[in-house]
């Protein structure tokens, strides 16, 4: 299994959206990223 590498701009966009929305799980699903990965980025 190979790892996906996400560009810095994508990570910043998803983090910003998660902060505005307040629902991290929903944002993670929308961008097809695991919830734990998103928490690590934040």
C-alpha positions as CSV (number, residue, x, y, z in Angstrom):
1,X,0.0,0.0,0.0
2,X,1.4,3.4,-0.9
3,X,1.0,6.6,1.1
4,X,-0.7,9.6,-0.3
5,X,1.1,12.9,-0.1
6,X,-1.0,16.0,0.2
7,X,0.2,19.4,-0.8
8,X,0.6,22.0,1.8
9,X,-2.1,24.2,0.2
10,X,-4.6,21.4,0.4
11,X,-3.9,20.8,4.1
12,X,-4.2,24.5,4.9
13,X,-7.5,24.6,3.0
14,X,-9.0,21.6,4.8
15,X,-7.8,22.9,8.2
16,X,-9.3,26.3,7.6
17,X,-12.6,24.7,6.6
18,X,-12.6,22.4,9.6
19,X,-12.1,25.5,11.9
20,X,-14.9,27.4,10.2
21,X,-17.4,24.5,10.1
22,X,-16.6,23.1,13.5
23,X,-17.4,19.5,12.4
24,X,-14.1,17.9,11.7
25,X,-15.6,14.5,10.8
26,X,-17.8,16.0,8.2
27,X,-14.9,17.9,6.6
28,X,-12.7,14.8,6.6
29,X,-15.4,12.8,4.8
30,X,-16.0,15.5,2.3
31,X,-12.3,15.6,1.3
32,X,-11.8,11.8,1.7
33,X,-9.2,12.1,4.5
34,X,-9.2,10.0,7.6
35,X,-10.4,11.9,10.7
36,X,-7.2,11.1,12.7
37,X,-5.1,12.5,9.8
38,X,-7.0,15.7,9.9
39,X,-6.6,16.0,13.7
40,X,-2.8,15.4,13.2
41,X,-2.7,18.3,10.7
42,X,-4.5,20.6,13.1
